[in-house]
């Protein structure tokens, strides 16, 4: 079945460092791909998405490109801030119906220090 | 901004007891979901709900689980006889076609002792 694999955390970076969180998926075909973020005490929030190969999703300085050749959707940010400290979840979804479920990875905790 | 709310934030219960987890989805959303995350593991889909019936459920969602929208605003997940392995964070989500992606609540941490 479908699955999403993320790099294990926690990832600890100094402010203004470059961030990469790896995500790869296993699926037959080309699902939509997502990154969700969870700040402490809050729900999962959609950060960005890409619906087809070679699409780049971006939001709040974060980017991820849908790479079908490597089945990857790595999250990057050029300069992280303390406020980016959160748990990041990679997910896929098949757009076969309006109630389609999300399939998530385990999440990667990012901690940014001054 | 509208948000999904969940209560309680943390529930502790003894094995074999029934628990009800509550969610208030965004008011004009039509699709509702429950997911769970056992500590250190993946966020897993449990069930989706539309038009007062289950749309899809996972293998995890066995006869011990049920969902209900009792009053047009709340969306509940009931576990009839909890097991130790039901200890997890449970997330509710809601969605309306054409209004973005699924919106998630903050989660309820269920601890079964």
HADDOCK unambig.tbl for C-alpha pairs under 7 A between the chains (distance, minus, plus):
assign (segid A and resid 41 and name CA) (segid B and resid 106 and name CA) 6.34 0.50 0.50
assign (segid A and resid 42 and name CA) (segid B and resid 106 and name CA) 4.48 0.50 0.50
assign (segid A and resid 43 and name CA) (segid B and resid 104 and name CA) 5.23 0.50 0.50
assign (segid A and resid 43 and name CA) (segid B and resid 105 and name CA) 4.57 0.50 0.50
assign (segid A and resid 43 and name CA) (segid B and resid 106 and name CA) 3.54 0.50 0.50
assign (segid A and resid 43 and name CA) (segid B and resid 107 and name CA) 6.46 0.50 0.50
assign (segid A and resid 44 and name CA) (segid B and resid 104 and name CA) 5.29 0.50 0.50
assign (segid A and resid 44 and name CA) (segid B and resid 105 and name CA) 6.98 0.50 0.50
assign (segid A and resid 45 and name CA) (segid B and resid 103 and name CA) 6.83 0.50 0.50
assign (segid A and resid 45 and name CA) (segid B and resid 104 and name CA) 6.74 0.50 0.50
assign (segid A and resid 98 and name CA) (segid B and resid 97 and name CA) 6.67 0.50 0.50
assign (segid A and resid 99 and name CA) (segid B and resid 31 and name CA) 6.40 0.50 0.50
assign (segid A and resid 99 and name CA) (segid B and resid 48 and name CA) 6.84 0.50 0.50
assign (segid A and resid 101 and name CA) (segid B and resid 45 and name CA) 6.77 0.50 0.50
assign (segid A and resid 102 and name CA) (segid B and resid 45 and name CA) 6.97 0.50 0.50
assign (segid A and resid 103 and name CA) (segid B and resid 44 and name CA) 6.85 0.50 0.50
assign (segid A and resid 103 and name CA) (segid B and resid 45 and name CA) 6.94 0.50 0.50
assign (segid A and resid 104 and name CA) (segid B and resid 42 and name CA) 6.24 0.50 0.50
assign (segid A and resid 104 and name CA) (segid B and resid 43 and name CA) 5.45 0.50 0.50
assign (segid A and resid 104 and name CA) (segid B and resid 44 and name CA) 6.80 0.50 0.50
assign (segid A and resid 105 and name CA) (segid B and resid 42 and name CA) 5.27 0.50 0.50
assign (segid A and resid 105 and name CA) (segid B and resid 43 and name CA) 6.61 0.50 0.50
assign (segid A and resid 106 and name CA) (segid B and resid 40 and name CA) 6.90 0.50 0.50
assign (segid A and resid 106 and name CA) (segid B and resid 41 and name CA) 5.32 0.50 0.50
assign (segid A and resid 106 and name CA) (segid B and resid 42 and name CA) 3.89 0.50 0.50
assign (segid A and resid 106 and name CA) (segid B and resid 43 and name CA) 6.24 0.50 0.50
